Amino acid sequence: MMITYFRNDELNYVPIIKATLKNPLGFKSVEMEFIIDTGFQGGVLIPFRT
């Protein structure tokens, strides 16, 4: 599931995407927020313990 919205941090509206990540077996899930950056080129690293 993904939701996009703007968050107001001192009148600086940051575009955010909230995603629910699940492991392949479905035993564990975590909700994370990512800032949308249209100029970003790279991957997203998630800690192994997460």
C-alpha positions as CSV (number, residue, x, y, z in Angstrom):
1,M,0.0,0.0,0.0
2,M,1.3,3.5,-0.9
3,I,0.0,6.9,0.1
4,T,1.3,10.2,-1.1
5,Y,0.9,13.5,0.7
6,F,2.6,16.8,1.7
7,R,4.0,17.4,5.1
8,N,4.5,20.9,6.5
9,D,7.8,21.2,8.2
10,E,7.9,24.9,9.1
11,L,6.0,26.0,5.9
12,N,8.3,23.9,3.7
13,Y,5.9,21.5,2.1
14,V,7.8,18.2,1.6
15,P,6.3,15.6,-0.8
16,I,6.2,12.3,1.0
17,I,5.3,8.8,0.0
18,K,4.3,6.3,2.8
19,A,4.8,2.7,1.9
20,T,4.1,-0.6,3.7
21,L,6.9,-3.1,3.0
22,K,6.4,-6.8,3.5
23,N,8.9,-9.7,3.4
24,P,8.2,-12.3,0.7
25,L,6.6,-14.8,3.2
26,G,4.4,-12.1,4.7
27,F,5.6,-12.7,8.3
28,K,6.8,-9.1,8.9
29,S,5.9,-5.7,7.6
30,V,7.0,-2.1,8.3
31,E,5.6,1.3,7.3
32,M,8.2,3.8,6.1
33,E,8.1,7.3,4.8
34,F,10.2,8.4,1.8
35,I,10.7,12.0,0.5
36,I,9.9,12.2,-3.2
37,D,12.9,13.6,-5.0
38,T,12.5,13.8,-8.8
39,G,16.3,14.2,-9.3
40,F,17.3,11.2,-7.3
41,Q,19.3,8.5,-9.1
42,G,20.0,5.5,-7.0
43,G,18.5,2.8,-4.8
44,V,16.9,2.7,-1.4
45,L,18.8,0.8,1.3
46,I,16.7,-0.7,4.1
47,P,18.6,-2.1,7.1
48,F,18.6,-5.9,7.3
49,R,17.0,-6.0,10.8
50,T,14.0,-4.0,9.4
